[in-house]
Amino acid sequence: MAVEFRCATARGRCYARGLRADADRLMRAVGLAECELSLTLTTDRALRRLNRDFRGIDAATDVLSFSQIEQAGAAPLDPRSVKNSPGLPVGDVVISIDTAIRQARELRVSPASRLRRLLIHGFLHLIGYDHERSAAGARRMFARERTLAAKIGERRVVRSRRTAGDQRKPKVASRRESSR
């Protein structure tokens, strides 16, 4: 398995190891451990430039995906049909650390959790999922996103009612508990 990781900003360095590990787990979870993925963590400025150059949208965004499967003319009709071929370049996922941190604050999740979700989202686009073409496609993609997030280690925190003097940490639900 090959995940080529590049951190192009000092602000993202503290998340680099975890994001790389998440990418490795993601590739195994989807059965594409022999394929290649390029992952870049960069700034809003860089994402804005890429978004403008490749999509004609002059604004920063959270994640962009550049599928090499589609470029090779082999875009699958069904995203689940991508084959685990040694050395097959799946594509590039580029994430803005600036937007990820901002979104994490707004969503009240950790930056690492938000980066994981953006990685999964971008990766699903690489293999053919699309949430912009139809409501049904969006439902399929977001359901797969949730499944993969749970599979590669995202856990839901169970918040219980506590008294002001109770200093215990919140309980982390097991996968079985969080699926109820």
Salt bridges, closest charged atoms under 4 A:
ASP22 OD1 - ARG25 NH2 2.30
ASP22 OD2 - ARG116 NE 3.23
ASP24 OD1 - ARG20 NE 3.79
ASP44 OD2 - ARG102 NH2 2.97
ASP53 OD1 - ARG52 NE 3.73
ASP58 OD1 - ARG48 NE 2.90
ASP58 OD1 - ARG52 NH1 3.51
ASP62 OD2 - ARG114 NH2 3.76
ASP78 OD1 - ARG80 NE 3.09
ASP98 OD1 - ARG11 NH1 2.86
ASP130 OD2 - ARG133 NE 3.15
GLU145 OE2 - ARG117 NH1 3.75
GLU145 OE1 - HIS121 ND1 2.80
GLU154 OE1 - ARG116 NH1 3.60
GLU154 OE2 - ARG117 NE 3.25
ASP166 OD2 - ARG168 NH2 2.39
GLU177 OE1 - LYS171 NZ 3.03
